[in-house]
Structure formats: C-alpha cells, structure tokens
Amino acid sequence: MALQELEHADDLMDDCMDNCLEAVQVCEWCADACVDEGEEMARCIRLCRDVADVAALHARWMARESGYHRELADLCADLCEECAEECAQHDHDHCQACAEILPKCAETCREMAAS
C-alpha cells in the first residue's frame, strides 16, 4: 500500500510524510558526503544524522497513527530548521540541497503539530 492510500492520512499528513522521507534522504547524503570534507563539518554531520533519525521516526509514527506523532513533529521541525541553517553556511552541493529541502519539512511538521 502506498502512503497516499493510508485511510487515516489527509493531505497534510501525506505532505508531511513525503517531506520527512525526503529529509531523511538528503540528510543521509549530506552526512555521508561531509565525512570527506574534514573536521570542520562535524556539526553538519551530527545535525544531518539527527534529522535523518527523527524524520524517519516521525514518518513511521504518522504511518501507524501514533498518538504521539504531533509531539514528535515539533522536535522534527526544530531539528530541520537548525540543520538547514547550518547547511546554508557551506557551499557544498549536498549542504545546499539540505538547506533547500529541510525548511519544507519543518513547515509541514509545524502544521502537523498544530493540527
């Protein structure tokens, strides 16, 4: 069953799940690529790994309609915003991709938390 076919998922939840899964992908790519960039990328790596873990968990909790997914949405949004700010400071393509994608995830997570 595709995520869009979940009976309990409305358009906001579908968008939030999609954005969380996209955040997981871009953050995993960025963290992996940053390893080769040197020690000055340690904060970027840590934040990307945190976002990837929390966004994946948030998507899973939404998919199974956990009673706590809205609380996790706030944490996911906070992490996405902080990571996007960090990545925006670096010129690497993978960092710039994070800086572009993560604000969308943060926005839908905030909306999800408020719904």
C-alpha positions as CSV (number, residue, x, y, z in Angstrom):
1,M,0.0,0.0,0.0
2,A,1.4,3.4,-0.9
3,L,1.5,6.1,1.8
4,Q,-1.1,8.1,-0.1
5,E,-3.5,5.2,0.4
6,L,-3.5,5.2,4.2
7,E,-7.1,5.7,5.3
8,H,-6.2,8.0,8.2
9,A,-3.8,10.2,6.2
10,D,-5.1,13.6,5.0
11,D,-3.3,15.9,2.5
12,L,-1.3,17.5,5.3
13,M,-0.1,14.1,6.7
14,D,0.7,12.9,3.1
15,D,2.8,16.0,2.5
16,C,4.5,15.8,5.9
17,M,5.4,12.1,5.4
18,D,6.7,12.9,1.9
19,N,8.8,15.8,3.2
20,C,10.1,13.7,6.2
21,L,11.2,11.0,3.9
22,E,12.9,13.5,1.5
23,A,14.6,15.0,4.5
24,V,15.9,11.5,5.5
25,Q,17.4,11.0,2.0
26,V,19.1,14.4,1.7
27,C,20.5,14.3,5.2
28,E,21.9,10.9,4.8
29,W,23.6,12.0,1.6
30,C,24.9,15.2,3.2
31,A,26.2,13.5,6.3
32,D,28.0,10.9,4.3
33,A,29.5,13.4,1.9
34,C,30.5,15.7,4.8
35,V,32.7,13.0,6.2
36,D,35.1,13.6,3.3
37,E,35.1,17.4,3.9
38,G,37.0,17.4,7.1
39,E,36.5,18.0,10.8
40,E,35.0,21.4,10.3
41,M,31.9,19.6,9.1
42,A,31.3,17.8,12.4
43,R,28.3,19.9,13.4
44,C,26.7,19.5,10.0
45,I,27.2,15.7,10.2
46,R,25.7,15.5,13.6
47,L,22.6,17.6,12.8
48,C,22.0,15.7,9.5
49,R,22.2,12.4,11.3
50,D,19.7,13.7,14.0
51,V,17.3,14.9,11.3
52,A,17.5,11.7,9.4
53,D,16.7,9.6,12.5
54,V,13.9,11.8,13.8
55,A,12.3,12.4,10.4
56,A,12.3,8.7,9.7
57,L,10.7,8.0,13.1
58,H,8.2,10.8,12.6
59,A,7.2,9.3,9.2
60,R,6.8,5.9,10.8
61,W,4.7,7.3,13.6
62,M,2.4,9.1,11.2
63,A,2.0,6.0,9.1
64,R,0.8,4.0,12.1
65,E,-1.2,6.9,13.5
66,S,0.7,7.0,16.8
67,G,-0.9,9.1,19.4
68,Y,2.4,11.0,19.9
69,H,3.3,11.9,16.3
70,R,2.3,15.5,16.8
71,E,4.7,15.9,19.7
72,L,7.5,14.5,17.6
73,A,6.6,16.9,14.8
74,D,7.7,19.8,16.8
75,L,11.1,18.2,17.5
76,C,11.5,17.3,13.8
77,A,10.7,20.9,12.8
78,D,13.3,22.3,15.3
79,L,16.0,19.9,14.0
80,C,15.2,20.7,10.4
81,E,15.4,24.4,11.0
82,E,18.7,24.2,12.8
83,C,20.2,21.8,10.3
84,A,19.1,24.0,7.4
85,E,20.8,27.0,9.0
86,E,24.0,25.0,9.5
87,C,24.0,23.6,6.0
88,A,23.3,27.0,4.4
89,Q,26.7,28.2,5.7
90,H,28.5,25.6,3.5
91,D,29.0,25.8,-0.3
92,H,28.9,22.0,-0.9
93,D,26.1,20.8,-3.2
94,H,24.9,18.3,-0.6
95,C,24.7,21.1,2.1
96,Q,22.9,23.4,-0.2
97,A,20.4,20.6,-1.0
98,C,19.7,20.3,2.7
99,A,19.3,24.0,3.2
100,E,16.7,24.0,0.4
101,I,14.7,20.9,1.3
102,L,14.6,21.0,5.1
103,P,12.6,24.2,5.5
104,K,9.7,22.4,3.7
105,C,9.9,19.6,6.1
106,A,10.0,22.0,9.1
107,E,6.9,23.8,7.7
108,T,4.8,20.7,7.3
109,C,5.9,19.3,10.6
110,R,4.9,22.6,12.4
111,E,1.5,22.4,10.6
112,M,1.2,18.8,11.6
113,A,2.0,19.6,15.3
114,A,-0.7,22.3,15.3
115,S,-3.4,20.2,13.7
